[in-house]
Structures are given as C-alpha cells and as structure tokens.
Amino acid sequence: MTALGYKDRDVTQFVATSTDAVSGYPESLKSSLIPTGSVTRARFATGIALAALSALLIFSGNMLMSLAFFAVSVIGNLEYRDIISRININSNMELGMLCSLVLFISAALSPSIHDHILPVLVTATTAYFLTFKNALTPINEIAATMLGILYVGYLPSYWVRVRRMGEIDPEYYPAFLKTLGLDKEGVLTNGAIVLAWTWASIALADTAAYLVGGTFGKRKLSLYSASMGSASPNKTLEGLLGGVTACTAFSLLGAYVMRWPYWKLSGSSYGIVLSLVAFIGDLSISLLKRDAGVKDSGAIFPGHGGVLDRLDSYFLTGPLVFLFWREFLPLFESVRKKEPIKFIF
C-alpha cells in the first residue's frame, strides 16, 4: 500500500471496466483531478510564460541553453527521487546529477565525446557502486539510478546537440536580433530554428489532444491497451488523433517554410513520428506516477505540476529529432539530387 492508498487495487481490471476516468484514485484526490476555472487559467498563464522562456533559451547560445537544461535536470532528478521513494526504491541522486552535467556540457562543447560518453558513464556508475559503497547495493537502486541518468540526463541532452547544428553567419541574422544586440556568433543556428518549430509542434499536439479529447473523446485508450489505460485512464483515442493531426499539420508547414526536400513527405513523416514519441513520453511519466500513487511529480509550474509533468513529452523526442535532422533529412536531399544514398548502418 502506498501513501495514497490505491496501489493494492487491480488497476488493469479497473481500467477495463470503469467509466469514470478518476475513480481509480482515492476520494480525497478526485476533486483535484477535475480541472477548475482557476486551474485552467493558471495552466494557460504558465504555458505562455514557459513559451516565452523557451524562446529566450533557444536563441541564447549553446552553453547557456545547456546550463539551463542542467538546471531542469536537477529539478527533474529531485522529482524522480521523490516519486520512486514512495515505492521504497532509492537512487543516487548526486551521481545522477553529476552524470547529467557531464552529458550536457559534452553535448554543448564536444559532440564527438557526447557520441560515446554514455557507456563510459554507465561503467563509472557501476564502478562507484562496487567500490565506494560500504554495503552491497540493491539491484533496484542501481537500476533506478541508471534510469534517472538516461531519462533526465542523456535523452534531453540531445536537444543541445540539435541546437548547435548548422551555425549561421551573423551577417545573415534578421534585423531584430541585431537590434537586440544578439548578433553574436552561435546565437542563431539552423538547429535553433528547427528546435523552436519542433517544440511548438509538440506543445500544439499536447494542447490539441487536451482540447479534442476533452470535447469529443469517447473511446478510452484502455479499450485498445490495458497498460496505456492503466498509465493514464483519462486519455482517449480521439485526443491522441487530435494531437497527431495538429502536430503533423504544423510540421508540414515548418517543412514548407524551411524548404525541406520532399516537404510533404518529410514534414508529415516527421510530425507523425514526433507526436507519437511525445505521446509515449507523456505516458511513461504517467506510468511512473501511477505506480507510485502520486498525482503530480511536483508543483513548480502552476496548473501543470512539476518538471516531469510538463516536459515529459520532450524528453524522449530529443534523440529522434537529432537523428532525423542529421541522418534522414540528408537522405531525402540525396534522393532529390539523385545522389547515391549513404545508409547510416
């Protein structure tokens, strides 16, 4: 039994039979799970503030963005430790933070090192548990520490890699950047433009899924997958399709504006896969929270919850965007130019 009291329930059976999306939670929490007017306003205001802050960070330069990501990772590690501690699992948070710092700094300064750093960190972490601990470390603590390093460190570090790709000469910067004194080298990159458009696409998918699911949602995802329903009983097929459609449409527009090769094909495939991976990221945190019996990972963002609540859709998508930008988009370009295709395998 967890602190919130529903851990002993047969969640799978509940999801398959219940028509009430929040009946799986204790009575004391049900009211907090239903959005009120004040919560909706707080959610909207926080969303606007986060959008402005994100735009500022995207065009602030590689190192500043990397340090901002590390700060987010620190908060994410704290939330992650608090969640898993509720099911009596420990993780070495300090070690996780140190590894995250190495990952973000290497992503910003030395991509070649970042490409190979994860196995080194795994080896170093294993050596730490074997060498510097006074007692035998439980395997669940080792696994939880490794998962924390991967989820809130390694995966989001790829956004830094995306941002630093394709630097643009300051001579070609837009006039408003020069007016603001942001005409320094590295402020504007092709990757920063892609990153901004991608984050907007993910945010639009999240918003569309929320609105469409709340307005038209009838078919719970639990009808198609008991595990998805267990992780997030309130999500519907209509909401998922609404999010995929919005993300794909916005990605198509971006592909056209940025003149991607075969923009209809490249933009639509990018949007569909991006929205589905973002959705999986959302569910992954929901699964973790539900297993631990918590509603939110934290309360740092009014109306949204914690860092893991708000940024769950972004963690898993970083490597995907990097892979698409570095490998698959050039492949489309090779086809357009009728050049021999260079396979990545």
C-alpha atoms as one frame of an Amber mdcrd trajectory, in Angstrom:
protein
   0.000   0.000   0.000   1.388   3.380  -0.966   0.880   6.705   0.767  -2.176
   7.478  -1.380  -3.866   4.164  -0.812  -4.752   2.735  -4.218  -1.631   0.746
  -5.064  -3.231  -2.566  -3.992  -6.096  -2.239  -6.458  -6.241  -4.278  -9.621
  -5.647  -1.280 -11.897  -5.944  -3.277 -15.099  -9.374  -4.552 -14.151 -10.434
  -1.075 -13.130  -9.356   0.433 -16.429 -11.129  -2.200 -18.459 -14.449  -1.845
 -16.655 -14.742   1.653 -15.206 -16.466   4.515 -16.991 -15.200   7.087 -14.520
 -11.733   8.350 -15.511 -10.806   9.334 -11.972 -12.481   6.565  -9.954  -9.169
   4.753  -9.665  -7.937   7.417  -7.272  -8.907   7.828  -3.628 -11.825  10.083
  -2.770  -9.505  12.744  -1.339  -7.883  13.238  -4.727 -10.821  13.037  -7.110
 -11.732  16.699  -6.837  -8.155  17.757  -7.520  -8.103  15.746 -10.738 -11.003
  17.674 -12.264  -9.829  21.000 -13.759 -11.462  24.120 -12.356 -11.583  27.609
 -13.837  -8.678  28.812 -11.687  -6.575  25.771 -12.639  -7.287  26.338 -16.318
  -6.273  29.994 -16.063  -3.106  29.067 -14.182  -2.334  26.433 -16.797  -2.744
  28.963 -19.612  -0.651  31.663 -17.909   2.120  29.191 -17.098   2.076  27.923
 -20.673   2.558  31.446 -22.041   5.408  32.133 -19.605   7.122  28.855 -20.473
   6.797  29.570 -24.199   8.489  32.952 -23.769  11.240  31.459 -21.607  11.791
  28.652 -24.113  12.180  31.109 -26.972  14.704  33.089 -24.928  16.749  29.965
 -24.161  16.666  28.638 -27.716  18.276  31.818 -29.028  20.636  32.364 -26.096
  23.571  30.278 -27.316  24.716  26.707 -26.830  26.324  26.976 -23.400  23.553
  28.972 -21.703  20.932  26.592 -23.037  22.999  23.629 -21.865  23.242  25.064
 -18.348  19.505  25.780 -18.346  18.858  22.166 -19.300  21.122  21.041 -16.469
  19.103  23.156 -14.020  15.938  21.495 -15.303  17.654  18.122 -14.954  18.480
  18.849 -11.305  14.822  19.549 -10.543  13.806  16.506 -12.574  16.194  14.336
 -10.548  14.689  15.622  -7.300  11.168  14.847  -8.517  12.227  11.441  -9.812
  13.823  10.520  -6.465  10.702  11.641  -4.588   8.419   9.546  -6.825  10.360
   6.298  -6.603  10.963   6.731  -2.871   7.209   6.296  -2.400   7.552   2.694
  -3.565  10.621   2.164  -1.396  13.207   2.444  -4.170  16.269   4.621  -3.751
  18.535   6.198  -6.345  21.841   8.003  -6.063  20.649  11.480  -6.981  24.037
  13.159  -6.613  25.636  10.700  -9.015  22.750  11.224 -11.433  23.232  14.995
 -11.331  26.973  14.692 -11.928  26.411  12.446 -14.940  23.763  14.834 -16.291
  26.196  17.750 -16.029  28.814  15.792 -17.996  26.231  14.932 -20.648  25.002
  18.498 -21.173  28.470  20.038 -21.195  29.795  17.460 -23.661  26.751  17.972
 -25.887  27.449  21.710 -25.986  31.227  21.648 -26.355  32.284  18.308 -27.833
  29.706  16.328 -29.842  32.279  13.636 -30.650  32.706  12.921 -26.931  28.948
  13.050 -26.369  28.502  10.356 -29.019  30.419   7.880 -26.848  30.048   9.185
 -23.310  27.047   7.119 -22.137  28.901   3.753 -21.944  31.686   5.498 -20.016
  29.199   6.925 -17.519  27.480   3.550 -17.109  30.865   1.939 -16.431  31.811
   4.688 -13.971  28.455   4.374 -12.190  28.841   0.605 -11.880  32.385   1.037
 -10.561  31.120   3.531  -7.981  28.530   1.107  -6.606  31.112  -1.686  -6.449
  33.953   0.362  -4.974  32.765   3.254  -2.837  29.700   1.834  -1.110  30.083
   0.355   2.368  27.456  -2.301   1.754  26.039  -4.285  -1.146  23.858  -2.013
  -3.251  20.387  -3.432  -4.066  19.890  -4.015  -7.767  16.758  -1.838  -7.791
  18.831   1.136  -6.571  21.389   0.586  -9.331  18.643   0.246 -11.946  16.793
   3.328 -10.654  19.990   5.395 -10.758  20.738   4.263 -14.318  17.180   5.072
 -15.424  17.433   8.547 -13.911  20.694   9.238 -15.751  19.151   8.047 -19.005
  15.790   9.779 -18.685  16.563  13.208 -17.243  20.161  13.453 -18.452  21.079
  11.571 -21.595  17.855  11.813 -23.598  17.233  15.587 -23.181  20.932  16.331
 -23.828  20.215  15.682 -27.496  18.268  18.940 -27.652  21.589  20.717 -27.090
  23.038  18.724 -29.984  20.138  19.765 -32.191  20.549  23.429 -31.293  24.236
  23.624 -32.246  23.796  22.122 -35.746  24.202  24.339 -38.802  25.568  27.628
 -37.429  24.607  30.730 -39.411  26.973  33.622 -40.090  25.869  36.675 -38.014
  25.951  38.695 -41.238  22.714  36.960 -42.261  20.894  37.367 -38.937  17.451
  39.041 -39.014  17.423  42.754 -38.212  15.543  42.323 -34.905  18.358  40.145
 -33.493  20.883  42.835 -34.387  18.659  45.465 -32.767  18.552  43.413 -29.561
  22.320  43.017 -29.609  22.052  39.288 -30.286  24.135  39.329 -33.446  26.902
  37.240 -31.886  28.213  34.045 -33.410  26.282  30.935 -32.360  23.103  32.748
 -31.300  21.210  31.699 -34.413  21.631  28.255 -35.946  19.606  26.083 -38.294
  19.196  23.731 -35.353  17.750  26.520 -33.195  15.106  27.202 -35.843  14.234
  23.503 -36.109  14.192  23.226 -32.316  11.812  26.169 -31.929   9.439  24.804
 -34.557   9.609  21.315 -33.079   8.889  22.457 -29.538   5.943  24.460 -30.856
   4.710  21.349 -32.695   4.883  19.254 -29.516   3.108  21.959 -27.489   0.415
  22.186 -30.161  -0.011  18.403 -30.109  -0.392  18.483 -26.329  -2.942  21.292
 -26.468  -4.931  19.709 -29.314  -5.007  16.338 -27.558  -6.262  18.031 -24.387
  -8.998  20.006 -26.178 -10.112  17.333 -28.637 -10.049  14.604 -26.016 -12.000
  16.729 -23.561 -14.598  17.760 -26.157 -15.002  14.718 -28.392 -13.248  11.911
 -26.529 -15.399   8.799 -26.140 -13.150   5.796 -26.750 -10.712   5.290 -23.893
  -7.277   4.010 -24.792  -7.834   1.276 -22.220 -10.091  -0.385 -24.807  -7.053
  -0.941 -27.014  -4.253  -1.293 -24.468  -4.683  -2.132 -20.795  -1.200  -0.803
 -19.993  -1.871   2.588 -21.608  -5.198   2.774 -19.823  -3.536   1.914 -16.522
  -0.964   4.670 -17.000  -3.494   7.337 -17.949  -7.171   6.296 -17.704  -8.488
   9.644 -18.968  -6.754   9.579 -22.369  -8.870   8.812 -25.430  -8.267   7.730
 -28.998  -9.866  10.952 -30.234  -7.451  13.019 -28.151  -4.473  11.071 -29.470
  -5.586  11.516 -33.085  -6.231  15.222 -32.489  -2.690  15.654 -31.175  -1.152
  13.716 -34.072  -3.136  15.738 -36.616  -2.179  19.106 -35.123   1.493  18.186
 -34.806   1.627  16.832 -38.356  -0.061  19.903 -39.824   2.324  22.273 -38.061
   5.334  20.149 -39.010   4.191  20.219 -42.632   4.046  23.998 -42.503   7.518
  24.075 -40.999   8.888  21.731 -43.650   7.468  24.014 -46.354   8.829  27.203
 -44.759  12.258  25.669 -44.154  12.291  24.172 -47.654  12.884  20.601 -46.653
  13.356  18.186 -49.573  10.083  16.481 -50.482   8.500  18.636 -47.804   5.109
  16.909 -47.936   6.642  13.504 -47.248   9.429  14.599 -44.910   7.211  17.030
 -42.966   4.302  14.615 -42.498   6.501  11.686 -41.502   8.358  13.942 -39.060
   5.132  15.212 -37.494   3.509  11.785 -37.139   6.528  10.110 -35.536   7.255
  13.164 -33.367   3.725  13.278 -31.957   3.650   9.533 -31.247   7.007   9.564
 -29.454   5.904  12.637 -27.469   2.758  10.723 -26.519   4.873   7.778 -25.322
   6.945  10.195 -23.249   3.763  11.523 -21.669   2.571   8.018 -20.829   5.931
   6.952 -19.415   5.804   9.564 -16.658   2.120   8.830 -16.059   3.003   5.164
 -15.592   5.724   6.043 -13.084   3.432   8.377 -11.120   0.542   5.948 -11.058
   2.744   3.129  -9.808   3.950   5.411  -7.017   0.463   6.705  -6.243   1.069
  10.407  -6.918  -0.923  12.869  -8.996   1.879  15.286  -9.955   5.646  14.957
  -9.921   5.936  18.430  -8.348   4.353  21.866  -8.150   6.908  24.214  -9.707
   4.637  25.073 -12.666   1.163  26.285 -11.561  -1.559  24.390 -13.400   0.928
  21.925 -14.886   2.659  20.280 -11.947   6.369  19.562 -11.916   9.183  19.434
 -14.435   8.487  15.797 -15.265   4.768  16.581 -15.719   5.333  19.485 -18.103
   8.351  18.248 -20.043   7.568  14.543 -20.283   6.749  14.827 -23.991  10.106
  16.474 -24.691  12.492  14.031 -23.018  12.069  11.113 -25.412  11.816  13.211
 -28.571  15.297  14.806 -28.408  17.220  11.832 -29.877  14.534  11.346 -32.537
  14.817  14.960 -33.734  18.604  14.757 -33.771  18.575  11.508 -35.757  16.048
  12.870 -38.263  17.941  16.135 -38.734  21.384  14.566 -39.061  20.603  11.356
 -40.953  17.166  11.156 -42.541  16.739  14.685 -43.849  20.044  14.454 -45.795
  18.758  11.145 -47.156  15.708  12.942 -48.612  18.090  15.519 -50.077  20.223
  12.796 -51.672  17.153  11.334 -53.345  16.144  14.758 -54.661  19.619  15.307
 -56.112  19.750  11.708 -57.386  22.913  11.092 -55.438  23.888   7.650 -54.079
  22.176   7.125 -50.723  24.583   6.849 -47.789  22.992   4.453 -45.352  23.542
   5.062 -41.657  24.043   1.370 -40.870
